[in-house]
Amino acid sequence: MERCNQTLAPSGQQCQQRMEVGDFYSSRANISYNTSLVLQDAQPDDAGVYQLTVQGLDVARTMQITLILQGTFSPLFLSSNPAHAHLNQTALLSFSLRTPSSGWDFIHITWELISSPKNRRILTYTLDGCTGKAWNWWEQSCTVSQEVDRSYRQRAGVRPNGTLALRDVRDEDAGTYLVTVRAPDGLACVGVNLSVSREMLAAEWPSILSIIQIAAAGVVLCFLALILGEHMFWRGDKLEKTPGGTCHQSQPPPGDDSG
């Protein structure tokens, strides 16, 4: 939109409108009344990250939007469950992949964090040149490679089944992660939500209880020692030692009737 009438409220402004559509999307893309992108007849290749740029006299902003397609257009099937981790622990973000056939020769898996202001790619995991058949898709004979983004090289890794392992979890790691799977049969995406808590791990409670029990036992022993010490001190006033070193009850002198 260009040359808007500044005397009117934003909702009532009249502007000159001009739209340019790329050749590849000329028959499917359009803009709605609120400038939203309308993409008709969505295809598997349409899934991914789109960048929106807004420019004006006093504003210039860029943001990224991820499109996740769901439906029966792809023979691949992805599903996932939310993940949870404690601070400084390891988070495991997993998914379930069902392939329509075992005769595939490659699978490319990409993990991204999409809930941050800018999408952050974490790693890419590739199984290529696969041969043979196996009960699980990740057990076929393949050439395996992975590429981890520089900012995650010390913390991120991937399991053979594509599970993302994120070590030393931080508060800022919480959010939505997107896993994208490409195979000869098509493309599929699914989101995985990760929550991070500061609560104490249940496994830590036994050690803390042991410390408390040991401390309590120490207090009891000290208390018993004090009682025993007072008792021995009281008996010391009533006992005397014989030359042989043994103790006997002191007796009053003969003829002394004072006792």
C-alpha positions in Angstrom: 0.0 0.0 0.0 1.3 3.4 -0.9 0.3 7.1 -0.5 -2.3 6.7 2.2 -4.5 9.6 3.3 -3.0 10.6 6.6 -6.1 12.6 7.7 -8.2 9.5 8.2 -8.1 7.0 10.9 -6.0 3.9 10.1 -9.1 1.8 9.6 -10.6 4.3 7.2 -7.5 5.3 5.3 -7.6 5.2 1.5 -4.4 4.0 -0.1 -3.1 3.0 -3.5 -2.6 -0.7 -3.6 -0.2 -2.7 -5.7 0.6 -6.4 -5.5 3.3 -8.4 -7.2 3.2 -12.2 -7.1 6.0 -14.5 -8.1 5.5 -16.7 -11.2 5.5 -19.9 -9.1 2.6 -18.7 -7.0 0.8 -16.5 -9.5 -2.3 -18.8 -9.6 -2.4 -19.6 -5.8 -1.3 -16.6 -3.7 -3.2 -13.6 -2.8 -3.5 -11.0 0.0 -6.6 -10.6 2.2 -8.1 -7.3 3.5 -5.8 -7.4 6.6 -2.7 -8.1 4.5 -2.6 -11.8 5.5 -1.1 -14.1 2.9 -3.7 -16.5 1.4 -2.2 -19.6 -0.2 -4.6 -21.8 -2.0 -4.3 -25.5 -2.8 -1.5 -26.1 -0.3 1.1 -28.6 -1.4 3.7 -30.5 0.7 6.5 -28.3 -0.6 4.6 -25.2 0.8 5.5 -26.2 4.4 8.3 -24.3 5.9 9.3 -20.9 7.1 8.0 -17.7 5.5 9.5 -14.2 6.1 7.2 -11.2 6.4 8.7 -7.7 6.0 6.7 -4.5 6.9 8.1 -1.1 5.9 6.6 2.3 6.5 7.6 5.9 7.2 8.4 5.2 10.9 8.5 1.4 11.0 10.6 -1.4 9.5 10.0 -4.9 10.9 10.8 -8.4 9.8 9.4 -11.6 11.3 9.2 -15.2 10.3 6.2 -17.5 10.3 6.2 -21.2 10.1 3.6 -23.1 8.1 2.8 -26.6 9.2 0.6 -28.6 6.9 -1.6 -31.4 8.2 -3.7 -33.8 6.2 -3.6 -36.9 4.0 -1.6 -35.4 1.2 1.6 -37.0 2.4 2.1 -40.7 2.9 4.4 -39.9 5.8 2.8 -39.7 9.2 4.3 -37.8 12.1 3.1 -37.5 15.7 4.6 -36.3 18.9 4.1 -35.7 22.6 5.0 -32.7 24.8 8.4 -32.9 26.4 9.5 -31.8 29.9 12.9 -31.3 31.5 14.3 -29.8 34.7 16.8 -27.0 34.6 20.4 -28.1 33.8 19.2 -31.6 32.9 18.9 -33.3 29.4 15.6 -32.9 27.4 14.6 -35.5 24.9 12.3 -34.3 22.2 10.9 -37.3 20.2 8.5 -38.1 17.5 6.9 -41.1 15.9 7.4 -41.6 12.1 5.5 -44.0 10.0 6.6 -44.6 6.5 4.3 -46.2 3.9 6.9 -48.5 2.6 10.4 -49.8 3.6 11.8 -49.2 0.2 13.0 -45.7 0.8 16.7 -44.7 0.2 16.9 -41.4 2.2 15.4 -39.5 5.1 16.3 -35.9 6.1 15.3 -34.7 9.5 15.6 -31.0 10.6 15.0 -29.7 14.1 14.2 -26.0 14.7 13.1 -23.8 17.6 10.2 -21.8 16.2 8.9 -20.0 19.3 11.7 -17.5 19.5 11.6 -14.1 17.7 13.6 -15.7 14.9 13.5 -19.3 13.9 16.7 -21.0 15.1 17.8 -24.1 13.3 19.4 -26.6 15.7 20.6 -29.5 13.6 20.0 -31.6 10.5 20.1 -35.4 10.6 20.5 -37.3 7.3 20.2 -41.0 6.5 21.2 -41.4 2.8 22.0 -44.2 0.4 19.9 -46.6 2.5 19.6 -50.3 1.4 17.9 -53.4 2.7 14.9 -53.7 5.0 14.6 -53.4 8.8 11.8 -53.5 11.4 12.5 -49.9 12.4 13.2 -47.2 9.8 16.4 -46.0 11.5 17.9 -49.5 11.5 18.5 -49.8 7.8 22.0 -49.7 6.4 22.6 -46.0 5.5 25.2 -43.3 5.4 24.6 -41.3 8.5 25.5 -37.6 8.9 24.5 -34.7 11.1 25.1 -31.0 11.1 24.7 -29.0 14.3 24.3 -25.3 14.4 27.3 -23.5 15.9 25.3 -22.1 18.8 24.2 -25.7 19.8 27.3 -27.7 19.1 28.2 -28.1 22.8 24.6 -29.0 23.9 22.6 -30.6 21.1 22.7 -34.1 19.6 20.5 -36.6 17.9 19.6 -40.2 18.7 19.6 -42.9 15.9 15.8 -42.6 15.7 15.9 -38.8 15.2 15.2 -37.8 18.8 16.7 -34.4 19.7 18.8 -34.5 22.9 19.3 -31.1 24.4 21.8 -31.1 27.3 22.2 -28.6 30.1 18.6 -27.2 29.6 18.1 -23.5 30.2 15.0 -21.4 30.8 15.2 -20.0 27.3 15.1 -23.5 25.8 11.4 -23.7 26.7 9.1 -23.3 23.7 7.9 -25.0 20.5 10.2 -27.0 18.3 9.5 -28.0 14.7 10.7 -31.3 13.3 10.6 -31.6 9.5 11.0 -35.0 7.8 11.7 -35.4 4.1 11.7 -38.8 2.4 11.0 -40.1 -1.1 7.3 -40.5 -0.1 6.9 -36.8 0.7 7.3 -34.3 3.5 5.8 -33.9 7.0 6.1 -31.6 9.9 5.1 -31.7 13.6 5.6 -29.4 16.6 7.0 -30.5 19.9 6.4 -28.3 23.0 9.2 -28.3 25.6 8.6 -27.0 29.2 11.4 -26.4 31.6 10.9 -26.3 35.4 13.1 -25.5 38.4 11.4 -28.0 40.7 13.7 -30.5 42.5 14.0 -33.9 40.9 12.3 -36.7 42.7 15.6 -38.7 42.5 17.2 -36.0 44.7 14.8 -36.6 47.7 16.4 -39.8 49.0 19.8 -38.2 49.4 18.3 -35.2 51.2 16.3 -37.5 53.5 19.5 -39.4 54.3 21.2 -36.1 55.3 18.3 -35.2 57.5 18.3 -38.6 59.1 22.0 -38.5 59.8 21.7 -35.0 61.3 18.9 -36.2 63.5 20.9 -39.2 64.6 23.8 -36.9 65.5 21.6 -34.7 67.6 20.3 -37.8 69.5 23.8 -39.1 70.1 24.9 -35.7 71.5 21.9 -35.6 73.8 22.6 -39.1 75.1 26.3 -38.1 75.6 25.2 -35.2 77.7 22.9 -37.3 79.8 25.6 -39.9 80.3 28.2 -37.3 81.2 25.9 -35.8 83.9 25.2 -39.2 85.3 28.9 -40.1 85.6 29.6 -36.7 87.2 26.9 -37.4 89.8 28.3 -40.9 90.6 31.8 -39.4 90.9 30.7 -37.5 94.0 29.6 -40.8 95.6 32.5 -43.1 94.5 36.1 -43.3 95.5 38.9 -45.4 94.2 40.8 -48.1 96.2 44.5 -48.5 95.9 43.9 -51.4 93.6 42.2 -49.1 91.2 38.6 -50.5 91.8 35.8 -48.4 93.0 33.6 -49.1 96.0 30.8 -47.3 97.8 32.2 -45.0 100.4 31.3 -45.8 104.0 31.1 -43.5 107.0 33.9 -43.9 109.6 33.3 -46.4 112.5 31.4 -45.0 115.3 30.1 -42.1 113.3 26.3 -42.0 113.7 25.8 -39.0 111.5 24.8 -41.1 108.6 
